[in-house]
Amino acid sequence: MYPFGHRLNPEEENIDHQIGSIQTAQDMQNERELNREGQGDDPLSEAFLSARELEVLALLALGLTSDEIGRKLYIEASTVNTHRRKMIRRAGARNTTHLVFVACQRGWIPL
């Protein structure tokens, strides 16, 4: 159950189930800190992305829209789009699809 009595439709419930296996932001942050040594500000490293950006990236990879991601993370869709633009630029990607492809290649998100 979400705030204000919002209920998930079956498609949203399925997405909720899918992301249940995705690491939490804190887990990802802890893992990055353990692996950060020697990486510095390498733009090819997962550590170059914030925990929130990794959350947005994982949800983008599941095919969610900015509005859906915003509702899921309790942020505005415009904030989601800002995260998306920054990640595209940092990854050297051409668009969101290419960003997800690059992220999978680099191991930032599970396949």
C-alpha contacts under 8 A as a table, 3 or more apart, distances in Angstrom:
res1	aa1	res2	aa2	distance
1	M	5	G	6.64
1	M	6	H	6.47
1	M	7	R	5.64
1	M	8	L	7.40
2	Y	5	G	5.94
2	Y	6	H	5.05
2	Y	7	R	6.24
2	Y	8	L	7.89
3	P	6	H	6.06
8	L	11	E	7.75
8	L	12	E	5.43
8	L	13	E	5.75
9	N	12	E	5.29
9	N	13	E	6.20
10	P	13	E	4.98
10	P	14	N	6.23
11	E	14	N	5.13
11	E	15	I	6.38
12	E	15	I	4.99
12	E	16	D	6.09
13	E	16	D	4.92
13	E	17	H	6.23
14	N	17	H	5.02
14	N	18	Q	6.24
15	I	18	Q	4.93
15	I	19	I	6.22
15	I	62	L	7.66
16	D	19	I	5.36
16	D	20	G	6.24
17	H	20	G	5.18
17	H	21	S	7.77
18	Q	21	S	6.42
18	Q	22	I	7.81
19	I	22	I	5.06
19	I	59	L	7.56
20	G	23	Q	7.87
22	I	58	A	7.53
23	Q	27	D	5.92
23	Q	28	M	6.21
24	T	27	D	5.15
24	T	28	M	6.27
24	T	55	E	7.76
25	A	28	M	5.13
25	A	29	Q	6.07
25	A	51	A	5.06
25	A	52	R	6.55
25	A	54	L	7.48
25	A	55	E	6.45
26	Q	29	Q	4.94
26	Q	30	N	6.08
26	Q	51	A	7.17
27	D	30	N	5.17
27	D	31	E	6.16
28	M	31	E	5.10
28	M	32	R	6.10
28	M	51	A	6.47
29	Q	32	R	5.14
29	Q	33	E	6.20
29	Q	50	S	7.80
29	Q	51	A	5.78
30	N	33	E	5.17
30	N	34	L	6.38
31	E	34	L	5.18
31	E	35	N	6.31
32	R	35	N	5.01
32	R	36	R	5.63
32	R	46	E	7.22
32	R	47	A	5.42
33	E	36	R	5.04
33	E	37	E	7.62
33	E	47	A	7.62
34	L	37	E	7.09
35	N	39	Q	7.88
36	R	39	Q	5.36
36	R	40	G	6.87
36	R	47	A	6.42
37	E	40	G	7.15
39	Q	42	D	5.78
39	Q	45	S	7.12
39	Q	47	A	7.91
41	D	45	S	7.85
41	D	47	A	7.85
41	D	48	F	6.14
42	D	45	S	5.47
42	D	47	A	7.99
42	D	48	F	6.53
43	P	46	E	7.87
43	P	48	F	5.64
43	P	90	R	6.26
43	P	91	A	6.70
44	L	48	F	7.35
44	L	91	A	6.86
44	L	106	R	7.42
45	S	48	F	5.55
45	S	49	L	7.94
45	S	106	R	7.66
46	E	49	L	5.73
46	E	106	R	7.81
46	E	107	G	7.83
46	E	108	W	5.51
47	A	50	S	7.18
49	L	53	E	5.97
49	L	54	L	6.49
49	L	87	M	7.38
50	S	53	E	5.09
50	S	54	L	6.31
51	A	54	L	5.13
51	A	55	E	6.34
52	R	55	E	4.99
52	R	56	V	6.26
53	E	56	V	5.05
53	E	57	L	5.99
53	E	83	H	5.92
53	E	84	R	7.68
53	E	87	M	7.33
54	L	57	L	4.87
54	L	58	A	6.09
54	L	108	W	7.67
54	L	109	I	7.89
55	E	58	A	5.24
55	E	59	L	6.38
56	V	59	L	5.18
56	V	60	L	6.08
56	V	69	I	6.94
56	V	80	V	6.90
56	V	83	H	7.38
56	V	84	R	7.62
57	L	60	L	4.99
57	L	61	A	6.17
57	L	84	R	7.58
57	L	100	V	7.19
57	L	109	I	7.75
58	A	61	A	5.09
58	A	62	L	6.56
58	A	109	I	6.22
59	L	62	L	5.04
59	L	63	G	6.67
59	L	64	L	5.87
59	L	69	I	6.60
60	L	63	G	5.13
60	L	64	L	5.37
60	L	65	T	7.09
60	L	69	I	7.82
60	L	100	V	7.45
61	A	64	L	7.52
61	A	100	V	5.86
64	L	68	E	5.82
64	L	69	I	6.18
65	T	68	E	5.15
65	T	69	I	6.16
66	S	69	I	5.10
66	S	70	G	5.96
66	S	77	A	5.03
66	S	78	S	7.72
66	S	80	V	5.83
66	S	81	N	6.65
67	D	70	G	5.03
67	D	71	R	6.26
67	D	76	E	7.52
67	D	77	A	5.03
68	E	71	R	5.20
68	E	72	K	6.17
69	I	72	K	4.99
69	I	73	L	6.06
69	I	75	I	7.96
69	I	77	A	7.29
69	I	80	V	7.10
70	G	73	L	5.28
70	G	74	Y	5.51
70	G	75	I	4.64
70	G	76	E	5.17
70	G	77	A	5.03
70	G	79	T	7.80
70	G	80	V	6.40
71	R	74	Y	5.05
71	R	75	I	6.54
71	R	76	E	7.61
72	K	75	I	7.93
75	I	79	T	6.52
75	I	80	V	7.31
76	E	79	T	5.20
76	E	80	V	6.61
77	A	80	V	4.97
77	A	81	N	6.27
78	S	81	N	4.98
78	S	82	T	6.22
79	T	82	T	4.97
79	T	83	H	6.29
80	V	83	H	5.16
80	V	84	R	6.17
81	N	84	R	4.86
81	N	85	R	6.12
82	T	85	R	5.20
82	T	86	K	6.23
83	H	86	K	5.23
83	H	87	M	6.15
84	R	87	M	5.21
84	R	88	I	6.13
84	R	96	T	7.30
85	R	88	I	5.14
85	R	89	R	6.24
86	K	89	R	5.18
86	K	90	R	6.13
87	M	90	R	5.06
87	M	91	A	5.92
87	M	99	L	7.44
88	I	91	A	5.30
88	I	92	G	5.98
88	I	93	A	4.98
88	I	94	R	6.84
88	I	95	N	6.47
88	I	96	T	6.80
88	I	99	L	5.75
89	R	92	G	5.17
89	R	93	A	6.40
90	R	93	A	7.76
91	A	99	L	6.78
91	A	102	V	7.26
93	A	96	T	7.54
93	A	98	H	5.49
93	A	99	L	5.20
93	A	102	V	7.29
94	R	98	H	5.97
94	R	99	L	7.27
95	N	98	H	5.31
95	N	99	L	6.15
96	T	99	L	4.84
96	T	100	V	6.30
97	T	100	V	5.29
97	T	101	F	6.31
98	H	101	F	4.93
98	H	102	V	6.06
99	L	102	V	5.13
99	L	103	A	6.02
100	V	103	A	4.97
100	V	104	C	6.15
101	F	104	C	5.22
101	F	105	Q	6.24
102	V	105	Q	5.03
102	V	106	R	6.13
103	A	106	R	5.18
103	A	107	G	6.04
103	A	108	W	4.99
103	A	109	I	6.05
104	C	107	G	5.05
104	C	108	W	6.02
104	C	109	I	5.51
104	C	110	P	6.54
104	C	111	L	6.29
105	Q	108	W	7.79
107	G	110	P	6.49
